[in-house]
Amino acid sequence: MTAAQQPATAAQQPSPPEGYLGTTARITSGPAPELVEAGYALEIADAPLLHRGLTLADLAHLVELVECGALTRAEAAPLCTVLLELLDQPAAAFPYDPVYGDAYNSRERELERTLGPATGRLHLGRTRREAGRIAFRLAVRDKLLSLHADVAAFADEVAGQAARHAATLWADQTYLQPAQPSTFGHYLGGFAEQALRHLDRIEAALGRVDVSPAGAGGAGGTRLPMDRTRLAGLLAFGSVGAHTRDAMWSADVQADAVAAAAQAVATIGQLAGDLEIFASPAFGYVTLDASLCRASVLMPQKRNPYALPVLRGGAGTLIGRLTGTHITDSSSGLRAMRAEITATVRQTQPQYQTSELLIGSIYAGYRITEVPTVMRQRNFGESRKGHNLLYGLRYASVITRTWLRERRARGKANRTTET
């Protein structure tokens, strides 16, 4: 072994913090600072998202432990009192500490300081992951319900504007060129139609998220006679996960939720892109309220419609959520890559190749790095890129279909390797 490969000696190992999980068993050291920075800190960042759901999961589990006879009411009462107090406490007021690991472990340490060994009763018949999985599904469900309400409000507003402008004549645009005589209301109505389809997709994703993993244990259930249907009812889930391992470990449900959100934001991003063009002096079709604009330090005559590019940036952010890589510009035509990528990454799209190449490269394991570029105004010719509803719809479709294709291919490869 080289010096770099030598295990740390007892003197070099960090002392375990008080109550650190595993120190009474096989974990003889506290976490390395590098582990805290690279792993635990990322996990604890999800604490605000999971905070309330973890408490709800604990309360439901405590009720079922009493009802199935594993605990008496007297044994459960102190835990119940503290959990009910914690339920209304905001996450920011809770002392989450990344040195203890994820939100569950950090939270349990605080409960131990208050209740002592009685906290361990929450482990009866349940793993740490089960509580986290319940909290995560509850959080995703809330996000989808909020997204559904927002998309419904968008559909209602854009449909109302379409009705108000049903007689507003304009020249419909393709490739930024006047194409056919139409009305602005007809143009806006297309976005309302898209929004209705997004609502269907969000509802489908919501139905798959609204499935309870409570009582699933680590993967194969629990030996305690716990009523999983009762647990699902206590947590207001719509149904019970029929397969315990699937309820605990599957990731496709969350991916469906992100895909539904990505398509919804792609529509809003396309509308924002169009309005940014229509708000320019060259068109002058619309005027953005001053509260949504930003000035230029060097060029005071400008009135930049800043809110619109902020909306457009949402599509790039959600592609990052789908692939695990943060991308701010998913359609840049400037790309530098090794020659082998053109042979190893599948490319089938005759148009919108940038997103297909980007997503395929990420799934193939290549490292993606964005660098700043300066786009100058062209002096001659015109862009061949579309600036209409159909272009945005096709672009969103390519993103989703490529992601599904690459995800399925990766899953198939993993199953082949396991076999």
ZIRARA-V123141 format. One record per pair of residues at least 12 apart in sequence whose C-alpha atoms are under 10 Angstrom apart, sorted by the first residue. I is the first residue (numbers start at 1). J is the second residue. D is the distance in whole Angstrom. If there is no record, write none. Layout:
((I J D) (I J D))
This chain:
((10 28 9) (10 29 8) (12 29 10) (12 32 10) (13 28 9) (13 29 6) (13 30 7) (13 31 8) (13 32 8) (14 28 9) (14 29 6) (14 30 5) (14 31 7) (14 32 7) (14 33 8) (15 28 8) (15 29 6) (15 30 5) (15 31 8) (15 32 9) (16 28 8) (16 29 5) (16 30 3) (16 31 7) (16 32 10) (16 99 9) (16 100 9) (17 29 9) (17 30 6) (17 31 9) (17 99 8) (17 100 8) (18 30 9) (18 100 9) (18 109 9) (19 100 8) (19 105 10) (19 106 10) (19 108 9) (19 109 6) (19 110 9) (19 112 8) (19 113 9) (20 99 8) (20 100 6) (20 101 9) (20 105 8) (20 106 9) (20 109 8) (21 100 7) (21 101 9) (21 105 7) (21 106 10) (21 108 10) (21 109 9) (30 99 8) (30 100 9) (31 98 10) (31 99 7) (31 100 8) (31 101 9) (32 99 9) (33 99 9) (35 98 10) (35 99 9) (35 101 9) (36 97 10) (36 98 6) (36 99 6) (36 100 9) (36 101 7) (36 102 10) (37 98 8) (37 99 9) (39 98 9) (39 101 8) (39 102 9) (40 97 9) (40 98 5) (40 99 7) (40 100 8) (40 101 5) (40 102 6) (40 103 9) (41 97 9) (41 98 5) (41 99 8) (41 100 10) (41 101 8) (41 102 8) (41 103 10) (42 98 8) (42 101 9) (42 102 8) (43 98 8) (43 101 7) (43 102 5) (43 103 7) (43 104 10) (44 96 7) (44 97 7) (44 98 6) (44 99 9) (44 100 9) (44 101 7) (44 102 5) (44 103 5) (44 104 9) (44 105 10) (44 106 8) (45 96 9) (45 98 9) (45 102 8) (45 103 8) (46 102 8) (46 103 7) (46 136 9) (47 91 7) (47 92 9) (47 94 10) (47 96 8) (47 102 8) (47 103 5) (47 104 8) (47 106 9) (47 107 9) (48 90 8) (48 91 5) (48 92 7) (48 94 10) (48 96 10) (48 103 9) (48 139 10) (49 91 9) (49 103 10) (49 135 8) (49 136 8) (49 138 10) (49 139 6) (49 140 9) (50 91 9) (50 103 8) (50 104 9) (50 131 10) (50 132 7) (50 133 9) (50 134 9) (50 135 5) (50 136 6) (50 137 9) (50 138 8) (50 139 7) (50 140 10) (51 86 9) (51 87 8) (51 89 9) (51 90 8) (51 91 6) (51 92 10) (51 94 9) (51 96 10) (51 103 8) (51 104 9) (51 107 9) (51 132 10) (51 135 8) (51 136 10) (51 139 9) (52 86 8) (52 87 6) (52 88 8) (52 89 9) (52 90 8) (52 91 8) (52 135 7) (52 138 9) (52 139 9) (53 87 9) (53 131 8) (53 132 8) (53 133 9) (53 134 7) (53 135 4) (53 136 7) (53 137 9) (53 138 6) (53 139 7) (53 235 9) (54 83 10) (54 87 9) (54 103 9) (54 104 7) (54 107 9) (54 130 10) (54 131 6) (54 132 6) (54 133 9) (54 134 7) (54 135 5) (54 136 9) (54 138 9) (55 82 10) (55 83 6) (55 84 8) (55 85 10) (55 86 7) (55 87 6) (55 88 10) (55 104 10) (55 107 10) (55 131 9) (55 135 8) (56 83 8) (56 84 9) (56 86 10) (56 87 7) (56 131 9) (56 134 9) (56 135 8) (56 138 9) (56 234 9) (56 235 7) (57 130 9) (57 131 6) (57 132 8) (57 133 9) (57 134 6) (57 135 7) (57 138 9) (57 214 8) (57 231 9) (57 234 9) (57 235 7) (58 79 9) (58 80 9) (58 83 8) (58 122 7) (58 123 10) (58 126 10) (58 131 7) (58 134 10) (58 135 10) (59 76 10) (59 79 9) (59 80 7) (59 81 10) (59 83 7) (59 84 8) (59 87 9) (59 122 9) (59 231 10) (59 234 9) (59 235 9) (60 80 10) (60 214 9) (60 230 9) (60 231 6) (60 232 9) (60 233 9) (60 234 6) (60 235 7) (61 122 7) (61 123 9) (61 124 9) (61 125 9) (61 126 8) (61 131 9) (61 214 8) (61 215 8) (61 226 9) (61 231 7) (61 234 9) (61 235 10) (62 75 10) (62 76 7) (62 77 9) (62 79 8) (62 80 7) (62 83 10) (62 121 9) (62 122 7) (62 123 10) (62 124 9) (62 231 10) (63 76 8) (63 80 9) (63 230 10) (63 231 9) (63 234 9) (64 215 10) (64 225 9) (64 226 7) (64 227 7) (64 228 9) (64 230 8) (64 231 7) (64 234 9) (65 121 9) (65 122 9) (65 124 8) (65 125 9) (65 224 9) (65 225 9) (65 226 7) (65 227 10) (66 226 10) (67 225 10) (67 226 8) (67 227 9) (67 230 10) (68 224 8) (68 225 6) (68 226 6) (68 227 8) (69 224 9) (69 225 9) (69 226 9) (70 121 9) (70 124 8) (70 125 9) (70 224 8) (70 225 9) (70 226 9) (71 121 8) (71 124 9) (75 118 8) (75 121 9) (76 118 9) (76 119 10) (76 121 8) (76 122 9) (78 114 10) (78 115 8) (78 118 8) (78 119 9) (79 111 9) (79 114 10) (79 115 7) (79 118 8) (79 119 7) (79 121 9) (79 122 9) (82 111 8) (82 114 8) (82 115 8) (83 111 9) (86 111 10) (94 106 10) (94 107 8) (94 110 9) (95 107 8) (95 109 10) (95 110 8) (96 108 10) (96 109 9) (96 110 8) (97 109 9) (97 110 10) (102 132 10) (103 132 9) (104 128 7) (104 129 9) (104 131 8) (104 132 7) (105 128 8) (108 120 9) (108 122 10) (124 222 9) (124 223 10) (124 224 8) (125 215 8) (125 216 9) (125 217 7) (125 218 10) (125 221 8) (125 222 5) (125 223 7) (125 224 6) (125 225 9) (125 226 8) (126 214 9) (126 215 7) (126 216 8) (126 217 5) (126 218 7) (126 221 9) (126 222 7) (126 223 10) (126 224 9) (127 215 9) (127 216 9) (127 217 6) (127 218 6) (127 219 9) (127 222 10) (128 217 9) (128 218 8) (129 216 10) (129 217 8) (129 218 7) (129 219 10) (129 248 8) (129 249 9) (130 213 7) (130 214 7) (130 215 8) (130 216 7) (130 217 6) (130 218 7) (130 219 9) (130 247 9) (130 248 7) (130 249 10) (131 213 9) (131 214 8) (131 215 10) (131 217 9) (132 248 10) (133 212 9) (133 213 7) (133 214 9) (133 247 9) (133 248 7) (133 249 9) (134 211 9) (134 212 7) (134 213 6) (134 214 7) (134 232 10) (134 235 9) (134 237 10) (134 247 10) (134 248 9) (135 235 10) (136 209 10) (136 254 9) (137 206 10) (137 208 10) (137 209 6) (137 210 7) (137 211 8) (137 212 8) (137 213 9) (137 237 9) (137 253 9) (137 254 8) (138 209 8) (138 210 8) (138 211 10) (138 212 9) (138 235 8) (138 236 9) (138 237 8) (139 209 10) (140 205 10) (140 206 8) (140 209 7) (140 210 9) (140 253 10) (140 254 8) (140 257 8) (140 258 10) (141 205 9) (141 206 6) (141 207 9) (141 208 9) (141 209 6) (141 210 7) (141 211 10) (141 237 9) (141 254 10) (141 257 9) (142 206 9) (142 210 10) (143 206 9) (143 257 9) (143 261 10) (144 202 7) (144 203 8) (144 205 8) (144 206 6) (144 209 9) (144 257 7) (144 258 9) (144 260 9) (144 261 8) (145 202 8) (145 203 9) (145 206 8) (147 198 10) (147 199 9) (147 202 8) (147 260 10) (147 261 8) (147 264 9) (148 195 10) (148 198 8) (148 199 6) (148 200 9) (148 201 10) (148 202 6) (148 203 8) (148 206 9) (148 261 9) (148 264 10) (149 199 9) (150 199 10) (151 192 10) (151 195 6) (151 196 8) (151 198 8) (151 199 7) (151 202 9) (151 261 10) (151 264 7) (151 265 9) (151 268 9) (152 192 9) (152 195 7) (152 196 8) (152 198 9) (152 199 7) (153 195 10) (154 191 9) (154 192 8) (154 195 7) (154 196 10) (154 268 9) (155 189 9) (155 191 8) (155 192 5) (155 193 8) (155 194 8) (155 195 6) (155 196 7) (155 198 10) (155 199 9) (156 192 8) (156 195 9) (156 196 10) (157 192 9) (158 185 9) (158 188 6) (158 189 7) (158 190 9) (158 191 7) (158 192 6) (158 193 10) (158 195 9) (159 185 8) (159 186 10) (159 188 7) (159 189 6) (159 190 9) (159 191 8) (159 192 6) (159 193 9) (159 195 10) (160 185 9) (160 188 9) (160 189 9) (160 192 9) (161 184 9) (161 185 7) (161 188 7) (161 189 8) (161 192 10) (162 183 9) (162 184 7) (162 185 4) (162 186 6) (162 187 8) (162 188 5) (162 189 5) (162 190 9) (162 191 9) (162 192 9) (163 184 10) (163 185 6) (163 186 9) (163 188 9) (163 189 8) (164 184 9) (164 185 7) (165 183 7) (165 184 6) (165 185 4) (165 186 8) (165 187 9) (165 188 9) (165 189 10) (166 182 9) (166 183 6) (166 184 7) (166 185 4) (166 186 7) (166 187 9) (166 188 9) (166 189 9) (167 182 9) (167 183 6) (167 184 8) (167 185 7) (167 186 9) (168 182 8) (168 183 5) (168 184 6) (168 185 7) (168 186 9) (169 181 7) (169 182 6) (169 183 4) (169 184 6) (169 185 9) (169 186 10) (170 182 6) (170 183 5) (170 184 6) (170 185 9) (170 186 10) (170 187 9) (170 285 9) (171 183 7) (171 184 8) (172 184 8) (172 186 9) (172 187 8) (172 388 9) (173 187 10) (173 274 10) (173 386 9) (173 387 7) (173 388 7) (173 389 10) (174 384 10) (174 385 9) (174 386 6) (174 387 6) (174 388 6) (174 389 9) (174 390 9) (174 391 9) (175 382 8) (175 383 7) (175 384 6) (175 385 6) (175 386 5) (175 387 6) (175 388 8) (175 391 10) (176 274 10) (176 277 9) (176 278 10) (176 283 10) (176 382 9) (176 383 8) (176 384 9) (176 385 9) (176 386 7) (176 387 6) (176 388 8) (177 382 10) (177 386 10) (177 387 9) (184 285 10) (187 388 9) (187 389 8) (188 271 9) (188 389 9) (190 267 10) (190 389 7) (190 390 9) (191 267 7) (191 268 8) (191 270 9) (191 271 8) (191 389 8) (191 393 10) (192 267 10) (194 263 9) (194 264 8) (194 267 7) (194 268 10) (194 389 10) (194 393 9) (195 263 9) (195 264 7) (195 265 10) (195 267 8) (195 268 9) (196 264 10) (197 260 10) (197 263 10) (197 264 9) (198 260 7) (198 261 8) (198 262 10) (198 263 7) (198 264 6) (198 265 9) (198 267 9) (199 260 9) (199 261 10) (199 264 8) (200 260 9) (201 256 9) (201 257 9) (201 259 9) (201 260 6) (201 261 9) (201 263 9) (201 264 9) (202 256 9) (202 257 7) (202 258 9) (202 259 9) (202 260 6) (202 261 7) (202 263 10) (202 264 9) (203 257 9) (203 260 9) (204 256 9) (204 257 9) (204 260 9) (205 253 7) (205 254 8) (205 255 9) (205 256 6) (205 257 5) (205 258 9) (205 259 9) (205 260 7) (205 261 10) (206 238 10) (206 253 9) (206 254 10) (206 256 9) (206 257 7) (206 260 10) (207 237 10) (207 238 8) (207 239 9) (207 253 9) (208 238 9) (208 239 9) (208 241 10) (208 252 9) (208 253 6) (208 254 9) (208 256 9) (208 257 9) (209 237 9) (209 238 9) (209 239 10) (209 247 10) (209 252 10) (209 253 6) (209 254 7) (209 256 9) (209 257 8) (210 232 10) (210 236 9) (210 237 5) (210 238 6) (210 239 7) (210 240 9) (210 241 9) (210 253 10) (211 232 8) (211 236 10) (211 237 6) (211 238 6) (211 239 5) (211 240 5) (211 241 6) (211 242 9) (211 247 8) (211 253 10) (212 228 8) (212 229 9) (212 231 8) (212 232 5) (212 233 9) (212 235 8) (212 236 9) (212 237 6) (212 238 8) (212 239 6) (212 240 5) (212 241 5) (212 242 9) (212 244 10) (212 247 7) (212 248 9) (213 228 8) (213 231 9) (213 232 8) (213 237 9) (213 239 9) (213 240 7) (213 241 6) (213 242 9) (213 243 9) (213 244 7) (213 245 9) (213 246 9) (213 247 5) (213 248 6) (213 249 10) (214 226 10) (214 227 9) (214 228 6) (214 229 9) (214 230 9) (214 231 6) (214 232 7) (214 235 9) (214 237 10) (214 240 8) (214 241 8) (214 244 9) (214 247 9) (214 248 9) (215 227 8) (215 228 5) (215 229 9) (215 230 10) (215 231 7) (215 232 9) (215 240 9) (215 241 10) (215 244 8) (215 247 10) (215 248 10) (216 228 8) (216 240 10) (216 241 8) (216 242 10) (216 243 8) (216 244 5) (216 245 7) (216 246 9) (216 247 7) (216 248 7) (217 244 8) (217 245 9) (217 247 10) (217 248 8) (218 244 8) (218 245 8) (218 248 7) (218 249 9) (219 243 9) (219 244 6) (219 245 4) (219 246 8) (219 247 8) (219 248 6) (219 249 8) (220 243 9) (220 244 6) (220 245 6) (220 246 10) (220 248 9) (221 243 9) (221 244 6) (221 245 8) (222 244 10) (228 240 7) (228 241 9) (228 242 10) (229 241 10) (252 407 10) (254 322 10) (255 321 9) (255 322 7) (255 323 10) (255 404 10) (255 407 10) (256 322 9) (256 404 10) (257 322 10) (258 318 7) (258 319 9) (258 321 7) (258 322 7) (259 318 8) (259 319 9) (259 321 9) (259 322 7) (259 399 9) (259 400 7) (259 401 10) (259 403 9) (259 404 9) (260 400 9) (261 314 10) (261 315 9) (261 318 8) (262 314 8) (262 315 6) (262 316 9) (262 317 9) (262 318 6) (262 319 7) (262 320 10) (262 321 9) (262 322 8) (262 396 8) (262 399 9) (262 400 8) (263 315 8) (263 318 9) (263 319 10) (263 393 9) (263 395 10) (263 396 6) (263 397 8) (263 399 9) (263 400 8) (264 315 9) (264 396 9) (265 311 8) (265 312 8) (265 313 9) (265 314 6) (265 315 6) (265 316 10) (265 317 10) (265 318 8) (265 396 9) (266 311 9) (266 312 8) (266 313 9) (266 314 8) (266 315 5) (266 316 9) (266 318 9) (266 392 7) (266 393 8) (266 395 8) (266 396 6) (266 397 9) (266 399 10) (267 312 9) (267 315 9) (267 389 8) (267 392 7) (267 393 7) (267 395 10) (267 396 8) (268 308 10) (268 311 7) (268 312 7) (268 314 9) (268 315 9) (268 392 10) (269 308 8) (269 309 8) (269 310 9) (269 311 6) (269 312 4) (269 313 7) (269 314 7) (269 315 7) (269 316 10) (269 392 8) (270 308 10) (270 311 9) (270 312 7) (270 315 9) (270 387 8) (270 388 8) (270 389 7) (270 390 10) (270 391 9) (270 392 6) (270 393 8) (270 395 10) (270 396 10) (271 308 9) (271 311 9) (271 312 9) (271 387 9) (271 388 8) (271 389 8) (271 392 9) (272 305 10) (272 307 8) (272 308 5) (272 309 7) (272 310 9) (272 311 6) (272 312 6) (272 313 10) (273 308 7) (273 309 7) (273 311 8) (273 312 7) (273 387 8) (273 388 9) (273 392 9) (274 308 9) (274 387 6) (274 388 7) (274 389 9) (274 392 10) (275 287 9) (275 288 9) (275 305 9) (275 308 7) (275 309 10) (276 288 9) (276 304 9) (276 305 7) (276 306 9) (276 307 9) (276 308 6) (276 309 8) (276 312 10) (277 305 10) (277 308 10) (277 387 9) (279 303 10) (279 304 9) (279 305 8) (280 303 9) (280 304 9) (280 305 9) (287 303 10) (287 305 9) (288 303 9) (288 304 9) (288 305 6) (288 306 9) (288 307 9) (288 308 9) (289 305 9) (289 307 10) (290 303 8) (290 304 9) (290 305 8) (291 305 9) (291 306 10) (291 307 9) (292 304 9) (292 305 6) (292 306 6) (292 307 5) (292 308 8) (293 305 4) (293 306 5) (293 307 7) (293 308 9) (294 306 6) (294 307 9) (312 328 10) (312 329 10) (313 327 9) (313 328 7) (313 329 8) (313 330 9) (314 328 9) (315 327 9) (315 328 8) (315 329 9) (315 330 8) (315 396 9) (315 399 10) (316 328 5) (316 329 6) (316 330 6) (316 331 9) (316 355 10) (317 329 9) (317 330 9) (319 355 9) (319 358 10) (319 359 8) (319 399 8) (319 400 9) (319 403 9) (320 359 9) (322 359 9) (322 399 10) (322 400 9) (322 403 8) (322 404 10) (322 407 10) (323 358 10) (323 359 7) (323 360 10) (323 362 7) (323 363 7) (323 403 8) (323 406 10) (323 407 9) (324 362 9) (324 363 10) (325 359 9) (325 362 8) (325 367 9) (325 368 8) (325 369 9) (326 368 9) (326 369 9) (326 370 9) (327 358 9) (327 368 9) (327 369 9) (327 370 7) (328 370 8) (329 354 10) (329 355 10) (329 370 8) (330 352 10) (330 354 7) (330 355 6) (330 356 10) (330 357 10) (330 358 7) (330 359 9) (330 399 9) (331 352 8) (331 353 8) (331 354 5) (331 355 6) (331 356 10) (331 358 9) (331 395 9) (332 354 7) (332 355 9) (332 373 10) (333 352 10) (333 353 9) (333 354 7) (334 354 9) (334 373 8) (335 354 9) (335 357 10) (335 358 10) (335 370 9) (337 361 10) (337 366 10) (337 368 10) (338 366 10) (341 357 9) (341 360 10) (341 361 7) (341 364 9) (341 366 9) (342 357 9) (342 361 10) (344 360 9) (344 361 9) (344 364 8) (345 357 7) (345 358 9) (345 359 9) (345 360 6) (345 361 6) (345 362 9) (345 363 9) (345 364 7) (345 366 10) (345 406 10) (346 360 7) (346 361 9) (346 364 10) (346 402 10) (346 406 9) (347 360 8) (347 402 9) (348 402 9) (349 398 8) (349 402 9) (351 385 10) (351 394 9) (351 395 9) (351 398 9) (352 385 10) (352 391 9) (352 394 8) (352 395 6) (352 396 10) (352 397 10) (352 398 7) (352 399 9) (353 395 9) (353 398 9) (353 399 10) (354 395 10) (354 398 10) (354 399 10) (355 395 8) (355 396 9) (355 398 7) (355 399 6) (355 400 10) (355 402 8) (355 403 10) (356 395 10) (356 398 7) (356 399 7) (356 400 10) (356 401 9) (356 402 6) (356 403 8) (356 406 10) (357 402 9) (358 399 10) (358 402 10) (359 399 8) (359 400 10) (359 402 7) (359 403 7) (359 406 8) (359 407 10) (360 402 7) (360 403 8) (360 405 9) (360 406 7) (360 407 10) (361 406 10) (362 406 9) (363 403 9) (363 406 7) (363 407 8) (363 409 9) (363 410 8) (364 406 9) (364 410 9))
